[in-house]
Structure formats: structure tokens, C-alpha cells
């Protein structure tokens, strides 16, 4: 971003509508004890100059990294890119004797033992946020959706708020924290919510209004750039996208691509059919719906914005999948939608798989080992079904 310290937002870049970009934060795991290991500098050095799509970058602590795709047109493109990056990362990790894993939290790492990655921005964040910076050793999936213009981006951002519980439940993969079963499907988002600039974006529907808000925030000295907002969904003007940020990192790249495809088809449905019109009062139930998805996943309760109607989150996902089916077909994402539908009907997500693995094995170290095998593409999730 060229002018992140100025009072004006950067120009909203031209972007092809409904294109995708995917970011995944990954766990770096030691091959002996299956705890997190501070090997990001070594892995990034080995990845330098390697041929693969997208990018691989450091994250706030040195036991995690972030991969990102190039611009993707559809599900197959996204899946191909993610597999290519995954394969190169796994190859280099094997050479270093380390492992990689998905999942929203490492089940038994202790945040106090993590080290901040040696980069100016990360040290600045550590000074600002104190222990929260190390507690941010959590792992999420971000999905960028291309938007034709900034006003449409803001409309889509607020239209999506109704479906945030879907994305949380589908991706939930963080039931354990520091060796304890939290009772949550996605405990990761509790850590995100601790940051002062997290939550939801302000309800404005024009880029001029958003720019006015941004100027006020810059003037307070509270923020220096858009990077300082940790909202669940935020505009990304330099990319010409909105960025969906509530998902845990799935345990496989296949599931990550499926979730991105669901978001893409949902965006097309919202933009073309306009089944809803966003309103400020939609957010009256936003935090409740978000909590229900984090705590109970598919079994949570969703209050339909603008009404008193309550729905089961899993049922609402299935209902929405039926509504967006034609859009998924046009985008080449029917396979992705069908695979996700099967998982919802079986009450299956990353959290249920992790709990089933722990029930079967009795040791979190073995749970992590299996997660590393899954991420590497060397195993498939256990067929057993666990329902909270």
C-alpha cells in the first residue's frame, strides 16, 4: 500500500467481479513431539526461488506461516493452486525434518513459549498488544472476492453478514486450546475478538462515506492503515476485493477450496438475485449468531436478521445451498457444493474430526500427527462421525 500513512484510502483497484484469492495460515510442527516449532525462518529460506503459484510469507510468530494463491477464477483453479503450493511446502518441510498442519488452533501449544517473528511490523504489534500478540498464534483462512466497484464491495460486505455463521460452522477446526477441550467448535475466534479493532465494519454503503470514516479514524491516531482493522469482513482496496476473515484454516486444501467456492457462489447469488437488502439493524443479532456458530457449529441457532425467526445453522446452510445451486453450477463449483453438503448432513467439520481423533487415540500428540498427515495429502479424514 503506497499511502498507508496518509489520510485518504488508496484507490479501489479494478478487479474482475467474483474472482477469488485464498490465504491460509499454517502450523509449523516439530517431528518429534508434535508441538509448534519456531522454524518459519528456515522454511521461508528454503522456499525462496521455488516455483509455485502465489506466495508464502511469515506471520506474527515464528511457528506459523501464511500461504496465498494468485487470483483464481473458480474452484478448480483455486484447488490446483492450493495443491501446488501445499506440495512444495511439504517437500521443503520434509527436507528440514518438520511438519505442517491446518486447523484453527494447535491443540496443546502454550502461547507464552512462542517467539515474535523478526520483522518490524510484528515487533510493533507485540509492543502495542502485549501478550495478545503471542496469543495470536492461531490459524485462519481468508477469502478475497473480487468486486467491480467499491460501492458494490461495501454492499456485498454487509449482505454477507447474514451468512457469517455458515462460514464459521463449515470451517470450524479449533476445539482444543492449551490441551483443553473448550466446548467450542471454533475457539480461535475468541482470540480474535480480544483485539480492539475486531468485530464488524461500520454500516456505510458508499465509498465516499467509508473514506470519511477512515479519515476520522486516521485523525484519532488509532489506526495507520487498513491493516489495523481486524474486522470479520473488510474491504481490501488495493486488491479490489472484500476479505472474509472468520474461517479457521481447514485441515486440508481440498476443504479450503470448497469453502472458498461456497463463498464465491453465495456472492454471485447475492449480487445477481439481491434476495436481501442490508440494513444497520441486521447487526442487532450479528454477535449472537456469530457466537452460536463458534460454540455449537451446525447445531447452533441463527436469528434471521430483520425478524424473530430462529433457524438451525446446519439447516440454514442446506437451504442456502439449494438457493445458490445454479450459481455454483455456472461457476464450476457443483462438486465443491455437493462435498460440503454431505459434510453438513453428516454433522462433520474439522472440529468434529479432531474430537473423533482424540476419542479414538486418547493423545493430542497423535491428533496433531494425523492432522499433519492430512495436510500433506497422505491421509483422508476418519470416516467416523462425531456430533456434540
N, C-alpha and C positions, 0 to 999 in steps of 0.2 A: 504494500500500500504506500503510495508516494507521499500522501499528505496526511498521515495518520495523526500528526500533532497540530493540524490546522483545525479551524472551527467548522469547516464545511465537510460534509460527506464526500467521498470520492464519487465520480460519475458512475451511474449504474451501467455496467458493461453490457454490450449487446450479447445476448445468449440465445441459442435456439431453444424454443419452448420445449419442456419436458425431457430434455437431455438429463443425464444422471452423472453424479460424481459420488464416490463412496470413500469414506475414511474409516479405518479400523485401528483401534489402539490394542496392542498385543502385550501379553505377559511374557517376560523372559525368565525361564525356569532352569534351575540347576539340575543336572542329570543324575545327581546322587541323592539329594534329599527332597527334590521337587519343590523347594521353596523358591521364591523370587531371587534372582541373582543380578547384580549390577553390571551386566555385560553389554549394555547398549553401545558404549563407545567402540568395543571390539566388533560387534555385529555391524554397526554402521560403517566402520572402516572396511570390513570385508565386502560390503555391498557396493562400495564406491566403484563406479565404472562398469558394474554388471548390467547386462542387457535385460530389461524388463519394462513393462508399461509403468506409468505413474511414477511414484516417488516413495521413498522411505526416509522418515525424519525422526529426530529424538522427541521425547516427551518429557514431562516435568521431572520425573525421577529416572535414574539410570537403569531401572529394571523393567522399563517399558519402552516401546517404540510405536510409531504410527505409520501405517502404510496408506497410500491414497492412489486411486485409479486416475487415469486420464479421463477426459469426457467420454461418457458411454451413451450410446444411442438407445440401447434396450437391454433386456435381461441377459440375452446370450452374450452380448458384448461385455457386460459387467462381469458375468461369471467367468468368461475367458480371461479377462484382465486379472481378476482376483486370483484365479488359479495360477496364472503365470507368475505373479508377484509372490504368492504363497510358496510356490515350488522353489523359487530362487532363494527366498528367505530360509526355508527349511534346509536347503542344500548347504548354505553357508553356516547355519546354526549347527548342523551335523559336524561340519569341519571343526567348529570351535568346541564341540562337546557340550552344547547347551540345547535347550528345548524351547518351543514356543507354544502358547496356548491362547485360545479365545476364552470367553466368559467375562462377566462384568466385574467380578472381584476374584482375587486369588483366595482360596478358601481359608488359608491359615497364616498368611504373611502378617507381620506386625509393622504398621506404618512407621513407628519410631526407628526402625532399622534401615529405612530407605534413605538414599542419598539423592540430593538435588542434582540433576544433570548440569554439567558445567557450561552454561550459556547465560549471557547477561539477562535475557528476559526471565528465565526460570529463577535466577537468583533474586531478581527484583520481586517476582511473585512470592518467593519464600519470605523475603523481608516484610512484604505487605501483609500476607495472610498467616504468617507464623506456622503453627503445626498443621493448619488446614492444607498447606501446600503438600506436605508428605502424605496426608490422608487422601490426597487426590490421586493416589496410586490405585486408580480404578480405571475401567476399560470400557469405552463406549464405541458405538457405531454412529457415524454421522452420514446423512444422505443429503446431497445437494440436488435440487430440482431447478432446471433452467427455466427462466421466466422472460417473456418477450419484452416487458417494460416494468419499471419499478412500481407503478400503481397496481398492476396486476399481481406483482410479487407480494405486496402487502395484503391485498385481498385474499390471495391464496394462503398466506401465513395465518391469517385469522380464521379462514374457513377450516383449516386443518386442526384447530384447537379441539374440535368436536371428536377427532379421531386419535388424539394422542394416547388414550388408554389402549387402543388397538396395538399401536406400535410398541408400547411398553410390554403388554402381555405376550405378543408374538416373539419378542427378543429377550424376555426376562431370563437371566442366567447368572444371578448373583445372590443365591440363598444363604451362603456362608460368609461370615466376616470374622477374622481372627479366631478361627476354629469353632465358632458358634453358629448353629442354625438360627438365623434371625427370625424365622417365620415369614419373611418376605419372599416374594418371587424375584423382585429387583430391589435389593438393599443398596445398590450403587447410587441410585438417585437421591437417597437420603444424604449422602456426602455432597452431592452437587448442590442441594438445596441450602447447605450451610453458607454458601457464598453470598455476599450482599447483593450482587447484581445478577442473581439467578431468577428463575421463575418465568414470567410471561413478558412479552413485549408490550409496549403501550398501544392502546387501541387507536391507531390512526390509519387511514386508508389512502392517503396521498403522500407522495414522496416529499412534497413541499412541507407538509405537516411533520413528517418524520425528521426532515432536515432541521426544522425549527426545534424539535425535541432534542436532537443530537447536539445542536449548538448550545442549548441550555445546559445539557449535561457536561459538555466540554468546559463551559464557563465556570461550572462549580469546581472543576479540578478533580472530580471524582473519577472521570474516565479520560483516557488519552486516545483511544481508538475503538472501533467496533469489536476488537478482540476482547475488550474488557467486559462486554456483556455476555453472561453465561446463560442466556435465555434458552428455554426448551426449543424454540424455533427463532431464528434470527435471519434477517436479510444479509446477504453477502454481496455487497455492490460490486466489488472488484471482480467477482465471478459472474455476476448477473443471475444469482440464484437465491432461493431460500434454503436454509440449512436446518434439517430436522436432527435434533441432538439428544433425544430421550432414550434411544435404544442402547441396551447392553451390547457389547461385542458378542455376536453369536459364536458358538463353538466350532462352526465350520464356515468356510467361504461360501458353500452352497446355500446355507440358510441366510447368510448376509445378502447374497444376490437376490434371493426370493423376497426378503423383506423390502429391499430397495425397489423391486419390481411391483410389489403391492403398493408402495407409496407412489410410484410413478403412475400406475393405473388409477389410483384414487385421485391424484392431482388432475388427471385428464377428465375424469368424471366430474369433479368439482368445477373445473373451468368451462367445460362444454355444456353440461346439463344444469349447472347452478342450482342444485337441489336445496341449498340453504343460502341465506344472506347473513353475513357476520354482523353481530351486534355486541356492544360492550357488555350487556347483561349475560351473554353466553359464558362469561368468565366467572359468574356467580357460583357455578358448580365445578369450575375447572380444577381447583385444588383437591376437592373431594374425589372427583373422577380419577385424577392422577394418583392419589393415594390408594384408592381401591385397586387400581391396576398393579401398582407396585406391591401391595400387600397380598392380594389374592389372585392376581393374574386373570385367567379366563373366568374364574368363579366370582370375580368382583362385580360390584354394582355400578352401573353408569346411569347418571341422571341426564336425560336428553336436554340440552340447553334450550331455554325458552319454554320449558314445560315442566310438569311434575312427574313425567313418565320415567319409570325406572326399568332398566333392562340389564340382563346378564351380559357381561362383556363378551364372553365367548359367543353367545347367540347373536350379539350385535355385529361381531366380526363376520359371522357366516351370512347374515342378512346383507351386510355391505358387500361381501364378495359376490353375491348374486347380482347386486346392482351394478357392479363395475366389471362384470364378466366380459361384456362386449368390448370394453376399453382394453382390458388385458389381452383379449384376442387380437385386437388391432395393433397392439404394441408387441406382440410376440411373447406374451408372458402367461399364456394359459397354463403351461407346465408349472410355472412358479406358483400360480394361484392354487392349482389343484394340490400341489405338495403341501402348501401351507394349510389349506382347508382340511386335509387329512390330519394334520397335527392338531388343529384346533378341535376337531371332532373326537380325537383321542386324548384331549386334555394334555397335550405334550408340548413342552418347550424346553429350553436349556435348563431352567431351574428344576423341572420335574426329572430330567435326565440325571442331573447332578445328585439330586436326592436319592434316586433309584440306585445310582452307582455307589453312594455311601451306604445305603441299606444293604446292598449285596456284598460290599467289600469290607466295610467297617473301619476304613482308614482313609483319611483325607489325602494322604500321600498317593494312594492308589487312584483316587478320584482325579488328582492332578495328572498323574501319569496317563490315565485314559484320555483326559482332555487333550494332552499333548499329541497323543496318537491320532485322535480325531482331527485336530487342526492340521496335522501333517498329511492327512488324507490316507492314513494307513489303517484306519478302522472306521466302523459305522456305529452310530449310537445304538445302545442296547435296545432291544425290541420291547422290553418291559415298560409298562405304563404306570406312572405314579400320580395319584391325584391327592392334593392337600385336603 
